[in-house]
Amino acid sequence: MSGEKQYLVIFDVGTTAAKTIVFDASGFILEKAYQEYPTQTPSPGIVEQNPEDWWMAIKTSAKKAFDLSKIDPKDVAGIGVITQRATVAPVDKNAEVLYPAMTWMDARSSPSADSLSEQYPQRGTISKILWLKDNLPDIFKKTYKFITVDAYVYHKLTGNFVSDFTNSAYGLLDIIRLRWSDELSDAAKIPVEKFPSLLSSGKIAGELLPEAASEVGLAAGTPVVMGGGDQQCSALGLNAITPGIIKATTGTGTFVDAVIDKPLFDLYDPLTRTFCIPHVIPNKWAFEAVLPGTGLIYRWLRDQFSLKEVETARSVGVDPYDILNLEAASVKPGSDGLIVIPLFMFSRGIVWGLSFSHTKAHLARAILESAGYGMNFFIEVMGGQGIEVSEIRVDGGGARSPLWRQIQADITGKPIVLTRVIEDASALGAAILTSYGVGLHKTIDEAIAAMVRVTEKITPIPKNCEVYNRIYPKFADMFLQTAMETKI
């Protein structure tokens, strides 16, 4: 590590808000700030955002973070970016937005998109662009670039239209050769020229423009480093990038990721409902499974059935989830036979085995257990692909709960590892890439050694494992049967 500039600023543009996080070169968070932005749903299946709202949220959160941290902008070594994935917007040559960004939650399609998705499933960015082409052809013709969230932010910061491989995978990217695919371009009839240039994570995207510098409160000329998609950056920030170690993020949903040396299939496998996408680590790919809505179900329980807990939490100054967790902890493992199939997002949620003896506390624990069962299901899928799992590193809001961590350990039979940064591991991953990109650390491994700290290891409790081993096959059967009827 060399030089006097030791601070790293990360802009995290997520699904509902932007955060600015200030790290030092040891991976410690000096300050962070958060600013929400709206999502529009003008009709069923249409979920849009205004890209200008992302930029406004970055500027607002940056001002808050820098006011609190009191760092000198001249001491910032580099800027990194992480974003939500598979969201796309059309812009003209001046980067003026021609139509609202169609988010990853947006389900619009068209006959041409449906036809293409049979051959290339889960290429959500292409489906949205084809909808635009079929329904708003004038906008399609006027579009200079179709840009993902990262490309929009990089252009605001540097003036360059660039994107990394992790964010481009849901479009025309050849995930093996890591270049725009002529085959996909021909099939979709979308010119590759309408997409940004590609750069590897950890490379310099450009320097901060004077206008952008004045807007975000940093020094013009500060290097901007390519980050990546949130889940791949999370794996890096947890140091879950070696064989045997996977990461699980439990927030609104549960994401389970393993690092692999070569792609096992092209982006998406309909049989196992898993993804194979480029990683932020050079010459590595991520094997990823997603269980949507697990955290949202716990929020549903809080908002719809836990008014008393919310009022109590407000009166004593604690998080309502802490009270729900205490109630769930009063129920023994297995929830007295109550099983939740957590597919509520698809109107396929199941509460199985409900009887007069069950209470809200049982339902709370069963919801927590459902995420653990889902995690175990995908670990079994990984095993079927030859991916061994000996340790699980966790992050996200769910990782703050000691009960939830223990449940995950007991259901999977694997140790659960917690690191110093629980809810901002993806930002730490981007900070590691930025530190390497600007030369604060000579290698990514050196940056990991300096910036990632393990704080706790939770081991499975054998008697609890026995209970869950008896229940899990029932969950797996119901989950698989329900998932086969559902688009996940």
C-alpha positions in Angstrom: 0.0 0.0 0.0 1.4 3.4 -1.0 0.4 7.1 -1.3 -1.4 9.5 1.0 -4.8 9.1 -0.4 -6.4 6.4 1.7 -10.2 6.8 1.4 -12.5 5.0 -1.0 -16.0 6.2 -1.9 -18.6 3.7 -3.1 -21.9 4.7 -4.7 -24.4 1.8 -4.2 -27.5 2.2 -6.4 -29.9 -0.5 -5.3 -33.6 -1.3 -6.0 -35.1 1.3 -3.7 -32.3 3.7 -2.7 -28.8 4.9 -3.3 -26.1 4.8 -0.6 -22.8 6.6 -0.4 -20.3 4.6 1.8 -16.9 5.9 2.8 -14.2 3.3 3.5 -10.6 3.5 4.6 -8.0 1.2 3.1 -8.5 -1.3 6.0 -12.1 -1.8 5.0 -13.5 0.2 7.9 -16.7 2.2 7.2 -16.1 5.8 8.2 -19.6 7.0 7.3 -22.5 6.2 5.1 -25.7 7.8 4.0 -28.9 6.7 2.3 -31.5 8.3 0.0 -34.6 6.6 -1.3 -36.1 7.1 -4.8 -39.6 6.2 -6.1 -40.6 3.3 -8.3 -43.6 3.7 -10.6 -46.0 0.9 -11.4 -48.4 2.5 -13.9 -50.0 -0.9 -14.8 -49.6 -4.6 -13.8 -46.2 -5.9 -14.7 -44.8 -2.5 -15.5 -42.1 -1.4 -12.9 -40.2 1.7 -13.8 -37.7 4.2 -12.4 -36.4 7.6 -13.5 -32.6 7.4 -13.9 -32.4 11.0 -12.9 -33.7 10.0 -9.5 -30.7 7.6 -9.1 -28.4 10.6 -9.7 -30.2 12.9 -7.4 -30.1 10.2 -4.7 -26.4 9.7 -5.2 -25.8 13.5 -4.9 -28.0 13.7 -1.8 -26.5 10.7 0.0 -23.0 11.9 -0.9 -23.5 15.3 0.7 -24.9 13.6 3.8 -22.0 11.2 4.0 -19.3 13.7 3.4 -20.8 16.2 5.9 -20.7 13.5 8.5 -17.3 12.1 7.8 -15.6 15.4 7.3 -13.1 13.9 4.9 -11.1 16.1 2.6 -12.1 15.3 -1.0 -8.4 15.4 -2.0 -7.8 12.4 0.3 -10.2 10.1 -1.7 -8.1 7.7 -3.8 -10.9 6.4 -5.9 -14.6 5.9 -6.5 -16.4 2.6 -7.0 -19.9 1.7 -8.1 -22.3 -1.2 -7.4 -25.8 -1.4 -8.8 -29.0 -3.4 -9.1 -28.8 -5.7 -12.1 -30.9 -6.3 -15.2 -32.5 -2.8 -15.3 -32.2 -0.9 -18.6 -33.0 2.5 -20.1 -32.7 4.1 -23.6 -30.7 7.3 -23.9 -29.6 9.6 -26.7 -26.0 10.7 -27.6 -26.2 13.3 -24.8 -27.3 10.6 -22.3 -30.7 12.1 -22.1 -33.2 9.5 -21.0 -35.8 8.7 -23.8 -38.0 6.4 -21.7 -38.1 5.4 -18.0 -35.8 2.7 -16.9 -37.4 -0.7 -17.0 -36.3 -2.4 -13.8 -35.4 -6.0 -13.1 -38.8 -6.4 -11.5 -40.5 -5.3 -14.8 -42.4 -8.2 -16.5 -43.3 -6.6 -19.8 -42.8 -8.7 -22.9 -43.9 -9.0 -26.5 -44.3 -11.8 -29.0 -40.8 -11.4 -30.4 -39.4 -11.3 -26.8 -41.3 -14.5 -25.9 -40.0 -16.3 -28.9 -36.4 -15.3 -28.2 -36.7 -16.3 -24.5 -37.5 -19.9 -25.4 -33.9 -20.1 -26.9 -32.2 -17.6 -24.5 -34.1 -17.7 -21.2 -33.8 -15.0 -18.5 -32.2 -12.5 -20.8 -34.5 -9.9 -19.2 -32.7 -6.8 -20.6 -33.3 -8.1 -24.2 -37.0 -8.8 -23.5 -37.5 -5.2 -22.3 -35.7 -3.7 -25.3 -37.7 -5.9 -27.7 -40.9 -4.7 -26.0 -39.8 -1.1 -26.7 -38.9 -1.9 -30.3 -42.3 -3.5 -30.9 -44.4 -0.9 -29.1 -42.4 2.3 -29.3 -40.4 2.0 -32.5 -39.6 5.7 -32.7 -37.9 5.6 -29.3 -35.9 2.5 -30.4 -34.7 4.3 -33.5 -33.7 7.4 -31.5 -31.8 5.3 -28.9 -28.0 5.8 -29.0 -27.3 3.4 -26.2 -29.4 1.0 -24.0 -27.7 1.4 -20.7 -27.8 -0.5 -17.4 -27.7 1.3 -14.1 -24.0 1.1 -13.8 -23.5 2.5 -17.4 -25.7 5.4 -16.5 -23.8 6.2 -13.4 -20.4 5.8 -15.0 -21.4 8.2 -17.8 -22.6 10.8 -15.2 -19.3 10.5 -13.4 -16.8 10.2 -16.3 -18.7 10.9 -19.6 -17.9 7.4 -20.8 -20.5 4.8 -21.8 -19.1 1.7 -20.2 -20.4 -1.4 -18.3 -18.9 -4.4 -16.7 -19.6 -8.1 -17.5 -21.7 -8.8 -14.4 -24.2 -6.1 -15.3 -24.2 -6.9 -19.0 -24.9 -10.6 -18.7 -28.7 -10.2 -19.0 -28.4 -8.5 -22.4 -26.4 -9.5 -25.5 -23.3 -10.6 -23.6 -21.5 -13.8 -24.6 -20.9 -15.0 -21.0 -18.1 -17.3 -22.0 -16.0 -15.0 -24.3 -17.1 -11.9 -22.4 -17.9 -9.8 -25.4 -21.1 -8.7 -27.1 -22.6 -11.7 -28.9 -23.2 -11.3 -32.7 -25.4 -14.4 -32.5 -27.7 -12.9 -29.9 -27.6 -9.6 -31.7 -28.8 -11.2 -34.9 -31.4 -13.3 -33.1 -32.8 -10.2 -31.3 -32.2 -7.8 -34.2 -30.6 -5.3 -31.9 -27.3 -3.9 -33.1 -24.4 -4.3 -30.6 -23.6 -0.7 -31.3 -26.5 0.3 -29.2 -24.8 -1.0 -26.1 -21.9 0.5 -24.0 -18.3 -0.6 -24.2 -17.3 -3.4 -21.9 -14.6 -3.2 -19.2 -13.5 -5.7 -16.5 -14.3 -5.0 -12.9 -11.4 -3.3 -11.2 -10.4 -1.4 -14.3 -10.4 2.4 -14.5 -13.6 3.6 -16.1 -12.4 7.2 -16.3 -11.8 10.3 -14.2 -14.4 12.3 -12.4 -15.6 15.1 -14.5 -15.5 18.7 -13.1 -19.3 19.1 -13.3 -19.9 15.7 -11.6 -17.2 16.6 -9.0 -19.0 19.7 -8.0 -22.3 17.8 -7.8 -21.1 14.9 -5.6 -18.6 16.9 -3.6 -15.4 15.2 -4.7 -12.3 16.4 -6.5 -12.2 16.5 -10.3 -9.9 13.9 -11.8 -10.5 11.3 -9.0 -10.3 7.8 -10.6 -13.6 6.0 -11.1 -13.1 2.2 -11.0 -15.4 -0.4 -12.5 -17.4 -2.2 -9.8 -20.0 -4.8 -10.5 -23.4 -6.4 -9.7 -24.4 -6.4 -6.1 -24.3 -10.1 -5.6 -20.9 -10.7 -7.1 -19.5 -7.8 -5.1 -21.1 -9.2 -2.0 -19.2 -12.5 -2.5 -16.0 -10.6 -2.8 -16.7 -8.4 0.2 -17.3 -11.6 2.3 -14.2 -13.3 0.8 -16.4 -16.1 -0.4 -14.4 -16.6 -3.5 -12.5 -19.9 -2.9 -13.6 -23.5 -3.3 -15.9 -24.7 -0.5 -16.9 -21.3 0.7 -20.2 -19.9 -0.6 -22.1 -16.8 0.4 -25.8 -16.3 1.2 -27.5 -12.9 1.3 -30.8 -12.6 3.0 -32.6 -9.3 2.4 -35.8 -8.9 0.4 -34.9 -12.3 -1.0 -32.2 -14.9 -0.5 -29.2 -15.2 -2.9 -26.8 -18.1 -2.7 -23.6 -17.8 -4.7 -20.6 -20.0 -5.3 -17.5 -19.1 -7.4 -16.6 -21.5 -10.2 -13.7 -21.7 -12.7 -15.8 -22.0 -15.8 -19.4 -21.5 -16.8 -21.5 -24.7 -16.5 -24.2 -23.4 -18.9 -25.3 -20.3 -20.8 -26.7 -17.9 -18.1 -29.7 -19.8 -16.9 -30.6 -23.5 -16.4 -34.4 -24.0 -16.4 -34.1 -27.4 -14.9 -32.4 -26.3 -11.7 -33.5 -22.6 -11.9 -30.0 -21.4 -11.3 -27.8 -18.8 -13.0 -24.2 -18.9 -14.3 -22.9 -15.3 -14.7 -19.6 -13.6 -14.9 -17.9 -12.7 -11.6 -16.1 -9.6 -10.6 -13.0 -11.8 -10.1 -11.0 -12.2 -13.3 -11.6 -15.5 -15.1 -14.2 -16.6 -12.6 -18.0 -17.1 -12.8 -20.8 -17.1 -10.2 -23.1 -20.0 -9.8 -26.2 -18.3 -8.4 -29.5 -19.4 -7.0 -32.3 -17.0 -6.0 -35.2 -17.5 -3.7 -37.3 -14.3 -4.0 -39.2 -12.7 -1.2 -38.0 -14.5 1.9 -37.3 -11.3 3.8 -40.5 -9.7 2.4 -42.5 -12.5 4.0 -41.1 -11.6 7.5 -42.0 -7.9 6.7 -45.5 -9.0 5.8 -45.8 -10.8 9.2 -44.6 -7.6 10.9 -46.9 -5.2 9.0 -50.1 -7.3 8.9 -50.1 -9.3 12.1 -47.7 -7.6 14.5 -49.1 -4.2 15.5 -48.6 -4.9 19.1 -44.9 -5.7 18.6 -44.4 -2.6 16.4 -46.0 -0.4 19.1 -43.9 -2.0 21.8 -40.7 -1.6 19.8 -41.5 2.1 19.2 -42.1 2.7 22.9 -38.8 1.1 24.0 -36.7 2.2 21.0 -35.9 -1.2 19.5 -36.4 -2.8 16.1 -39.8 -4.7 15.8 -37.9 -7.6 14.2 -36.0 -8.0 17.4 -39.2 -8.6 19.3 -40.5 -11.0 16.5 -37.1 -12.9 16.8 -37.6 -13.3 20.5 -41.0 -14.7 20.0 -39.7 -17.1 17.3 -36.9 -18.2 19.6 -39.5 -19.3 22.1 -40.6 -22.0 19.6 -38.5 -25.2 19.4 -36.8 -26.1 16.1 -39.2 -27.4 13.5 -42.0 -25.1 14.6 -44.1 -28.0 15.8 -44.6 -29.2 12.2 -45.5 -25.9 10.6 -43.8 -25.4 7.2 -43.8 -22.3 5.0 -43.1 -22.5 1.3 -41.9 -19.0 0.7 -43.2 -18.3 -2.8 -45.5 -15.5 -1.8 -44.2 -13.2 -4.5 -45.8 -15.5 -7.1 -49.1 -16.1 -5.3 -47.9 -19.6 -4.5 -47.0 -19.2 -0.8 -48.0 -22.2 1.4 -48.4 -22.5 5.2 -48.6 -26.3 5.7 -49.5 -28.2 8.8 -51.3 -25.3 10.5 -53.4 -26.3 13.6 -55.1 -24.7 16.6 -52.0 -25.3 18.6 -49.9 -23.0 16.5 -49.3 -19.3 17.4 -47.9 -16.3 15.6 -44.6 -17.2 17.2 -44.7 -20.5 15.3 -45.4 -18.7 12.1 -42.5 -16.3 12.7 -40.0 -19.2 13.3 -41.4 -21.2 10.3 -40.8 -18.1 8.0 -37.2 -17.9 9.2 -36.8 -21.7 8.7 -38.2 -21.5 5.2 -35.2 -19.4 4.1 -32.9 -21.9 5.7 -34.6 -24.8 3.9 -34.4 -22.9 0.6 -30.7 -22.3 1.2 -30.2 -26.0 1.8 -32.2 -26.9 -1.4 -29.8 -24.8 -3.5 -26.8 -26.2 -1.7 -28.0 -29.7 -2.8 -28.4 -28.3 -6.4 -24.8 -27.1 -6.2 -23.7 -30.5 -5.0 -25.3 -32.0 -8.1 -23.1 -29.7 -10.2 -20.0 -30.9 -8.4 -19.7 -27.8 -6.2 -18.7 -28.6 -2.7 -19.8 -26.5 0.3 -18.0 -26.5 3.6 -18.8 -23.0 4.9 -21.4 -20.3 4.3 -20.7 -16.6 4.7 -23.7 -14.5 5.3 -24.7 -10.9 4.8 -27.9 -8.8 4.4 -30.5 -7.7 6.9 -31.3 -11.3 7.9 -27.7 -11.8 8.9 -28.1 -9.4 11.8 -30.3 -12.0 13.6 -28.4 -14.5 15.8 -31.5 -16.8 15.7 -31.7 -16.7 11.9 -27.9 -17.5 11.6 -28.3 -20.4 14.0 -31.3 -21.7 12.1 -29.3 -21.6 8.8 -26.4 -23.5 10.4 -28.7 -26.1 11.9 -30.7 -26.7 8.6 -27.7 -26.8 6.3 -25.4 -28.5 8.7 -22.7 -26.0 7.7 -20.9 -23.4 9.8 -22.2 -19.9 9.3 -19.6 -17.2 9.2 -20.2 -13.5 9.9 -17.8 -10.7 8.9 -17.3 -7.2 10.2 -19.5 -5.7 7.4 -22.9 -7.3 7.6 -25.2 -5.1 5.5 -22.7 -3.5 3.2 -20.6 -6.4 2.0 -21.3 -5.6 -1.6 -20.0 -2.1 -1.1 -16.9 -3.5 0.6 -16.5 -5.7 -2.5 -16.6 -2.6 -4.7 -14.1 -0.9 -2.3 -11.7 -3.9 -2.7 -11.9 -3.6 -6.5 -11.4 0.2 -6.2 -8.5 -0.2 -3.8 -6.8 -2.6 -6.3 -7.8 -0.5 -9.3 -6.1 2.7 -8.0 -3.1 0.8 -6.5 -3.7 1.1 -2.8 -3.2 -2.6 -2.8 -1.1 -4.4 -5.4 -3.5 -7.4 -5.8 -7.1 -8.3 -5.0 -5.9 -10.9 -2.6 -3.8 -8.3 -0.8 -6.8 -6.0 -0.6 -9.0 -8.8 0.8 -6.4 -9.6 3.5 -6.4 -6.0 4.6 -10.1 -5.2 4.4 -12.1 -8.4 5.3 -12.4 -9.4 8.9 -14.3 -12.5 10.2 -16.0 -11.8 13.5 -18.1 -14.9 14.3 -18.5 -18.5 13.4 -21.8 -20.3 14.2 -21.6 -24.1 14.3 -24.6 -26.4 13.8 -26.3 -27.9 16.9 -26.5 -31.7 16.3 -29.9 -32.2 18.0 -31.4 -29.4 16.0 -29.9 -30.8 12.8 -31.7 -34.1 13.5 -35.0 -32.3 13.7 -34.5 -30.4 10.5 -33.2 -33.4 8.6 -36.5 -35.1 9.3 -38.5 -32.1 8.1 -36.5 -31.0 5.1 -37.6 -33.7 2.6 -41.2 -32.6 3.1 -40.2 -29.0 2.4 -38.1 -30.0 -0.6 -41.0 -32.0 -2.2 -43.5 -29.2 -1.7 -41.1 -26.5 -2.8 -40.0 -28.4 -6.0 -43.6 -29.2 -6.9 -44.7 -25.6 -6.4 -41.7 -24.1 -8.1 -42.3 -26.2 -11.2 -45.7 -24.4 -11.5 -44.1 -21.0 -10.9 -41.7 -18.7 -12.8 -38.7 -18.3 -10.4 
